[in-house]
Amino acid sequence: MFYTYILLCSDGSFYTGMTSNVKKRMAEHFAMNGKGAKYTRSHPPEKLAAVWQSADRSSACRLEYSIKQLTKQQKIRLVKENDLSVFAGRFSVNDYKRMDISDMAEFT
């Protein structure tokens, strides 16, 4: 399984990434030890906002790229409403499942 995630950063911006291990990747971003993304080193993450599961790396990358093309307002709506319909026509939105992030409480 692969995952696409959105982090809310301390300056109000969003960071989108993908991983095969969400807890490990979040630990890297939040530890600020140089293993997180370059962006999150200068824009410290505040919380994990959303995570979607997909069956393969290609699907996760496709969603990551598509989210990065959205405006900030569209990202806010996506996080709040889990409305993947903005991507309808580009790919099958049924290939993604929004994950419950409550078991990752230390990052929310």
N, C-alpha and C positions, 0 to 999 in steps of 0.2 A: 504494500500500500504506500501511496505517496500523498502528501498533504500540501495544500496551499494555504498560507496564513496571512493575516493582516495584523500589524502591530500599530497601536496608537503611540506616537512619540510625545515627549514632554513639551514640544513646541506646537503641538496640535496637528502635526503632519502625520502621514501614514507611511508605513514601510510594508511592502508585500514581498513575500518569498515563498520558497517551496522546500520541502524536506521529506525524508523518509522516517525521521524520528523527531516528532514535535517537541517532546520534553527535553531532549538533548539540545536541540537547536535553540529553544527558548533559554535554556541555561546559559548557552554561549552568548546570546544577545544580552541577557540581563546581567551577566557577570562582569561585563565591560573589561574583559581580559584580553582583548585583541582578536578573539576567535569569532566574534559576531561580524556582521557586515560593516563595511566602511561607513555606510550611511548611519547606522545605529551607534557608531562610536561618537559621531558628532551631533546626533539627534537621539539622546538616550530614550529607550523605550519606556513607556509608562505602564502599558498593559497589553495583553493579548486580546485583540478585538474580535477575531473570527478565524475559524479553521474549516476548510473543506477537504474531504477525503476523496481520492480518485484511485482508480484501479492501477494506473501506470504513470510512469514519469512523464511521458509525452502529454497526457491529459493535464497533469498538475502544472507543467510548464505553460501549456496553452492558457489555462485559467490565470496563472500568475501574470503572463504577458497582457492578457485582456484587462485584468484589473488595473495594471499599471497605466493603461491607456485612458482610464476613466478620470473625470474631474473629481475634485475633492468632494463636492456635493453628491456625486454619484457614489463615491466610496462610502460616504456617511450613510446613504440610503441602503446600500448593499449590506453594511454591517448591521444596521438597525432592523431592516426588513427581510434580510436574506433573499432579496429579489434578484435572482440570476436572469430574469427575463430580458434584461438589458443586452444579454449575449445571444438571445434567440436569433437563429439564422447563421451565426458564426460556427456554433457547435451545439451538440446536444447537452442541454443543461441538466438532463437526467443522469448524466455521468458523474455528478458530484453530489456528495452528501454533506450537509453542514454538521459539524461535530459539536457535541456538548463539551464546552471547555471548563465546566465546573470541576472536573477531576484534575485540572491544572490550576487550581485556585491561587497558587503562588504567583502566577503570571497574569491574573485577571484583576 
